Amino acid sequence: MNAAKKIRRFIEEGHDPQQMLVLKELAAALEMGRSFDLSQLYDIDMRYFDVAIDLLKDWRFDHHISSRSKLLEQLLTEIAPEQRAAVSSEEVIAAAQDSKKKSKD
């Protein structure tokens, strides 16, 4: 289960509001490109800290895949336009996410 799903589940289950506030603020900061005071992570329990770290990993991986797919798209446009239709960025992202899921299993 990815970190975003864990956080949603924690919210639905009514976990500790102060712990959840830190996770919500981190998730919002990552999504909106805002700053986040990392010292807040020191104040939460290890269970929530682990989810925060997983959220950071997921966010970084998603940005890495997005950057790679944009580069691939640009290269296909510049180098081999006839191949562009053969591989879309959505296919690259889907393949990367599938390989990520398999590596976690």
C-alpha positions in Angstrom: 0.0 0.0 0.0 1.4 3.4 -0.9 1.8 6.2 1.6 -1.0 8.3 0.4 -3.4 5.3 0.8 -2.1 4.8 4.3 -2.6 8.4 5.2 -6.2 8.3 3.9 -6.8 5.1 5.9 -5.4 6.8 9.0 -7.7 9.7 8.5 -10.8 7.5 8.0 -9.9 5.5 11.1 -9.6 8.7 13.2 -5.9 8.3 14.2 -4.2 10.9 16.5 -5.2 14.3 15.2 -1.8 15.9 16.0 0.2 13.2 14.3 -2.1 13.3 11.3 -1.8 17.1 11.1 2.0 16.7 10.4 1.3 14.1 7.7 -1.4 16.2 6.1 0.9 19.3 6.1 3.7 17.3 4.6 1.5 15.8 1.9 0.1 19.3 1.0 3.6 20.8 0.9 4.8 18.1 -1.4 1.8 18.4 -3.7 1.8 22.2 -3.8 5.6 22.7 -3.9 5.6 24.6 -0.6 8.2 24.4 2.1 7.8 22.1 5.1 9.6 22.3 8.5 11.3 18.9 8.7 11.7 19.3 12.5 8.0 18.5 12.8 8.8 14.9 11.8 10.9 14.6 15.0 7.8 15.2 17.1 5.7 12.4 15.6 5.6 8.7 16.6 7.8 6.2 14.7 4.7 4.7 13.0 3.7 8.0 11.5 7.4 9.0 10.8 7.7 5.8 8.7 4.7 6.8 6.7 6.1 10.3 6.2 9.3 8.8 4.9 7.4 6.5 2.5 5.4 9.6 1.3 8.7 11.3 0.5 10.0 8.3 -1.3 6.8 8.0 -3.4 6.9 11.7 -4.2 10.5 11.5 -5.3 9.9 8.4 -7.4 6.8 10.0 -9.0 8.8 13.2 -9.8 11.7 11.1 -11.2 9.4 9.1 -13.4 7.6 12.3 -14.6 11.0 13.9 -15.5 12.1 10.7 -17.3 8.9 10.5 -19.3 9.1 14.2 -20.3 12.7 13.6 -21.4 11.7 10.5 -23.4 8.9 12.4 -25.0 11.3 15.2 -26.0 13.9 12.8 -27.3 11.4 11.0 -29.4 10.2 14.3 -30.8 13.7 15.4 -31.7 15.3 12.2 -32.7 12.6 9.9 -34.0 9.2 11.5 -34.5 7.8 8.5 -36.2 8.4 6.5 -33.0 6.6 9.0 -30.8 3.2 7.4 -31.2 4.7 4.0 -30.3 5.6 5.0 -26.7 3.5 7.6 -24.8 4.5 9.1 -21.5 1.5 7.4 -19.9 2.8 4.0 -21.0 6.3 4.8 -19.5 4.7 5.9 -16.2 2.5 2.9 -16.1 5.4 0.5 -16.8 7.5 2.2 -14.1 4.7 2.0 -11.5 4.2 -1.7 -12.4 7.9 -2.3 -11.9 7.9 -0.4 -8.6 4.9 -2.5 -7.3 6.7 -5.7 -8.3 9.9 -4.6 -6.5 8.0 -4.0 -3.3 6.4 -7.5 -3.4 
